[in-house]
Amino acid sequence: MTPLEQSVAAAKICELAPVVPVLVITDASKAASLARALVAGGLPALEVTLRTPAALDAIRAMAAVQGGVVGAGTLLTRDDVFAAKEAGATFGVSPGATDLLLAACEEARLPLLPGAATASEVMMLLEKGYSVQKFFPAEAAGGASALKSIGAPLPQVKFCPTGGVSPSNASQYLALSNTLCVGGSWVAPSDAVAAGDWSRIEALARTAAALPR
């Protein structure tokens, strides 16, 4: 899968909804129910971060949920890429980008949202053919105003800002012409997941899905 093909696929995933839930799952037995609630609320693209021992099992469970498009976040190594693909991930997200990681995703045919925080990083990825990227850590890197500034000389690159994005600032990012969607964890609060409060999560997802862009 070429970088151009990856960018086209990544753009289609980003266009599914204004928010991609960023999920840190500690109990894989709750993964399918969580996915169903989020999808029912209008958020089909789901990023499961590879930060817990339960992550790969969670991806397997979510991959079976009708209407869901499940990806793996926090991809750091070649092994991460192939383990995520084997578990059923259909896209990947990384906090940054290395040549080895990009090559692994191209080999595995796993569309990737590679992370970038500066104009130089964005240009490096664009030079390699990646025109759809993750702006991370969004708030720490300057927020919506920084992303707007990057977009002025680099309008051909589109982003999914993640990191510190919340209901209070998501609209600022979504109003930018170079933002396709945002990534955020607020739609699946840990207390709601632990309690199995799927109706609350569906309601949060429905509100997020209605955000204008």
C-alpha positions in Angstrom: 0.0 0.0 0.0 1.6 3.3 -1.1 1.5 6.4 1.0 -1.0 7.9 -1.4 -3.3 5.0 -1.0 -2.9 5.2 2.7 -3.8 8.9 2.7 -6.9 8.3 0.6 -8.0 5.5 3.0 -7.2 7.5 6.1 -9.2 10.5 4.8 -12.3 8.3 4.2 -12.0 7.0 7.8 -11.7 10.6 9.2 -14.7 11.7 7.2 -17.0 9.1 8.8 -17.7 11.4 11.8 -16.3 14.6 13.3 -14.9 12.7 16.3 -12.8 9.5 16.6 -13.0 8.1 20.1 -9.6 7.5 21.6 -10.0 4.5 23.8 -7.8 3.1 26.6 -9.4 -0.3 27.4 -8.4 -2.3 30.4 -11.2 -4.9 30.3 -11.7 -6.5 26.9 -15.0 -8.1 28.0 -16.6 -4.6 27.8 -15.1 -3.8 24.4 -18.0 -5.0 22.2 -20.7 -3.2 24.3 -18.6 0.0 24.2 -18.2 -0.2 20.5 -22.0 -0.8 20.0 -22.8 2.3 22.1 -20.4 4.5 20.2 -21.5 3.3 16.8 -25.2 3.7 17.8 -24.3 7.2 18.8 -22.9 8.0 15.3 -19.2 7.5 15.9 -18.2 4.4 13.8 -14.4 5.0 13.6 -12.8 3.8 16.9 -9.2 4.0 18.0 -8.1 1.5 20.6 -4.7 2.5 22.0 -2.1 -0.2 22.5 -1.4 1.0 26.0 -2.9 -1.9 28.0 -2.6 -5.7 27.9 -6.3 -5.9 26.9 -5.9 -3.7 23.8 -5.5 -6.5 21.2 -8.3 -8.5 22.6 -10.5 -5.4 22.6 -9.7 -4.8 19.0 -10.7 -8.4 18.2 -14.0 -7.9 20.0 -14.8 -4.6 18.4 -13.9 -5.8 14.9 -17.0 -8.0 15.1 -19.4 -5.1 15.9 -21.5 -4.2 12.9 -21.0 -0.7 11.6 -17.7 -0.2 13.4 -14.4 0.7 11.9 -11.7 -0.3 14.4 -8.2 1.0 14.4 -5.1 0.7 16.7 -3.5 3.7 18.3 -0.1 4.2 19.8 1.6 2.2 17.1 5.3 2.4 17.9 7.0 -0.6 16.3 6.8 -3.0 13.4 5.5 -5.7 15.8 2.7 -3.4 16.9 1.6 -2.9 13.3 1.4 -6.6 12.5 -0.2 -7.5 15.8 -2.8 -4.9 15.4 -3.6 -6.0 11.8 -3.8 -9.6 12.9 -6.3 -8.6 15.7 -8.6 -7.0 13.1 -7.5 -3.3 13.0 -8.4 -1.6 9.8 -6.3 1.5 10.4 -3.5 2.7 12.6 -2.6 5.8 14.5 0.9 6.8 15.8 2.0 9.6 18.0 4.9 10.3 15.6 6.5 8.7 12.6 9.7 6.7 11.9 10.8 5.2 8.6 10.5 1.7 10.1 6.9 2.3 11.2 5.9 3.8 7.9 7.4 0.9 6.0 5.7 -1.6 8.3 2.3 0.0 7.7 2.8 0.1 4.0 3.9 -3.6 4.0 0.9 -4.6 6.2 -1.5 -2.5 4.0 -2.7 -0.8 7.2 -3.7 2.9 6.5 -1.9 5.1 9.0 -2.5 8.5 10.6 1.1 9.4 11.4 1.7 12.0 14.1 3.3 15.4 13.5 3.6 18.4 15.7 5.7 20.9 13.8 5.9 22.2 10.2 9.1 20.3 9.6 7.5 17.0 10.7 4.5 17.7 8.5 6.7 18.5 5.5 8.7 15.3 6.0 5.6 13.2 6.0 4.2 15.1 3.0 7.5 14.5 1.2 7.0 10.8 1.7 3.5 11.0 0.3 1.4 11.3 3.5 -1.1 14.1 3.1 -3.4 13.0 6.0 -1.8 13.2 9.4 -2.5 13.3 13.1 -1.7 16.7 14.8 -0.3 15.6 18.2 -0.2 16.6 21.0 -2.7 19.2 19.7 -3.1 21.5 22.7 0.5 21.2 23.9 1.7 22.0 20.4 -0.2 25.3 20.2 -3.8 24.3 19.8 -6.1 25.3 17.0 -4.3 28.5 16.3 -1.0 26.6 15.7 -2.8 24.2 13.3 -4.4 27.1 11.4 -0.9 28.6 11.0 0.5 25.3 9.7 -2.3 25.2 7.2 -1.5 28.5 5.6 1.7 27.3 3.8 0.7 23.6 3.7 -3.0 23.6 2.7 -2.7 20.3 1.0 -2.2 18.4 4.3 -5.3 17.5 6.3 -5.3 16.6 10.0 -7.0 14.7 12.9 -5.9 16.8 15.9 -5.6 14.7 19.1 -4.3 15.4 22.6 -6.2 17.7 24.9 -9.1 18.0 22.5 -12.4 18.3 24.5 -16.0 19.4 24.1 -14.8 22.9 25.0 -12.3 23.3 22.1 -13.3 20.6 19.5 -15.3 23.1 17.5 -12.3 25.4 17.2 -10.4 22.6 15.4 -13.4 21.4 13.3 -13.9 24.9 12.0 -10.4 24.8 10.3 -10.2 24.0 6.6 -7.3 21.6 7.3 -9.1 19.5 9.9 -11.0 16.4 8.9 -12.0 15.3 12.4 -10.7 15.3 15.9 -9.6 12.5 18.3 -10.9 12.6 21.8 -11.5 10.4 24.9 -14.3 12.3 26.5 -17.0 10.3 24.7 -16.1 7.2 26.7 -15.4 8.3 30.3 -13.7 5.6 32.3 -16.3 5.6 35.1 -19.1 5.1 32.5 -17.2 2.2 30.9 -16.5 0.6 34.3 -20.2 0.9 35.2 -21.4 -0.4 31.9 -23.4 2.8 31.4 -23.8 2.4 27.7 -26.7 4.8 27.4 -24.6 7.6 28.8 -21.8 6.8 26.3 -24.3 6.6 23.4 -25.6 10.0 24.4 -22.1 11.5 24.6 -21.4 10.0 21.2 -24.6 11.4 19.7 -23.6 14.9 20.9 -20.1 14.5 19.5 -21.4 13.2 16.1 -23.6 16.4 15.8 -20.6 18.7 16.0 -20.4 20.9 12.8 -17.4 20.8 10.6 
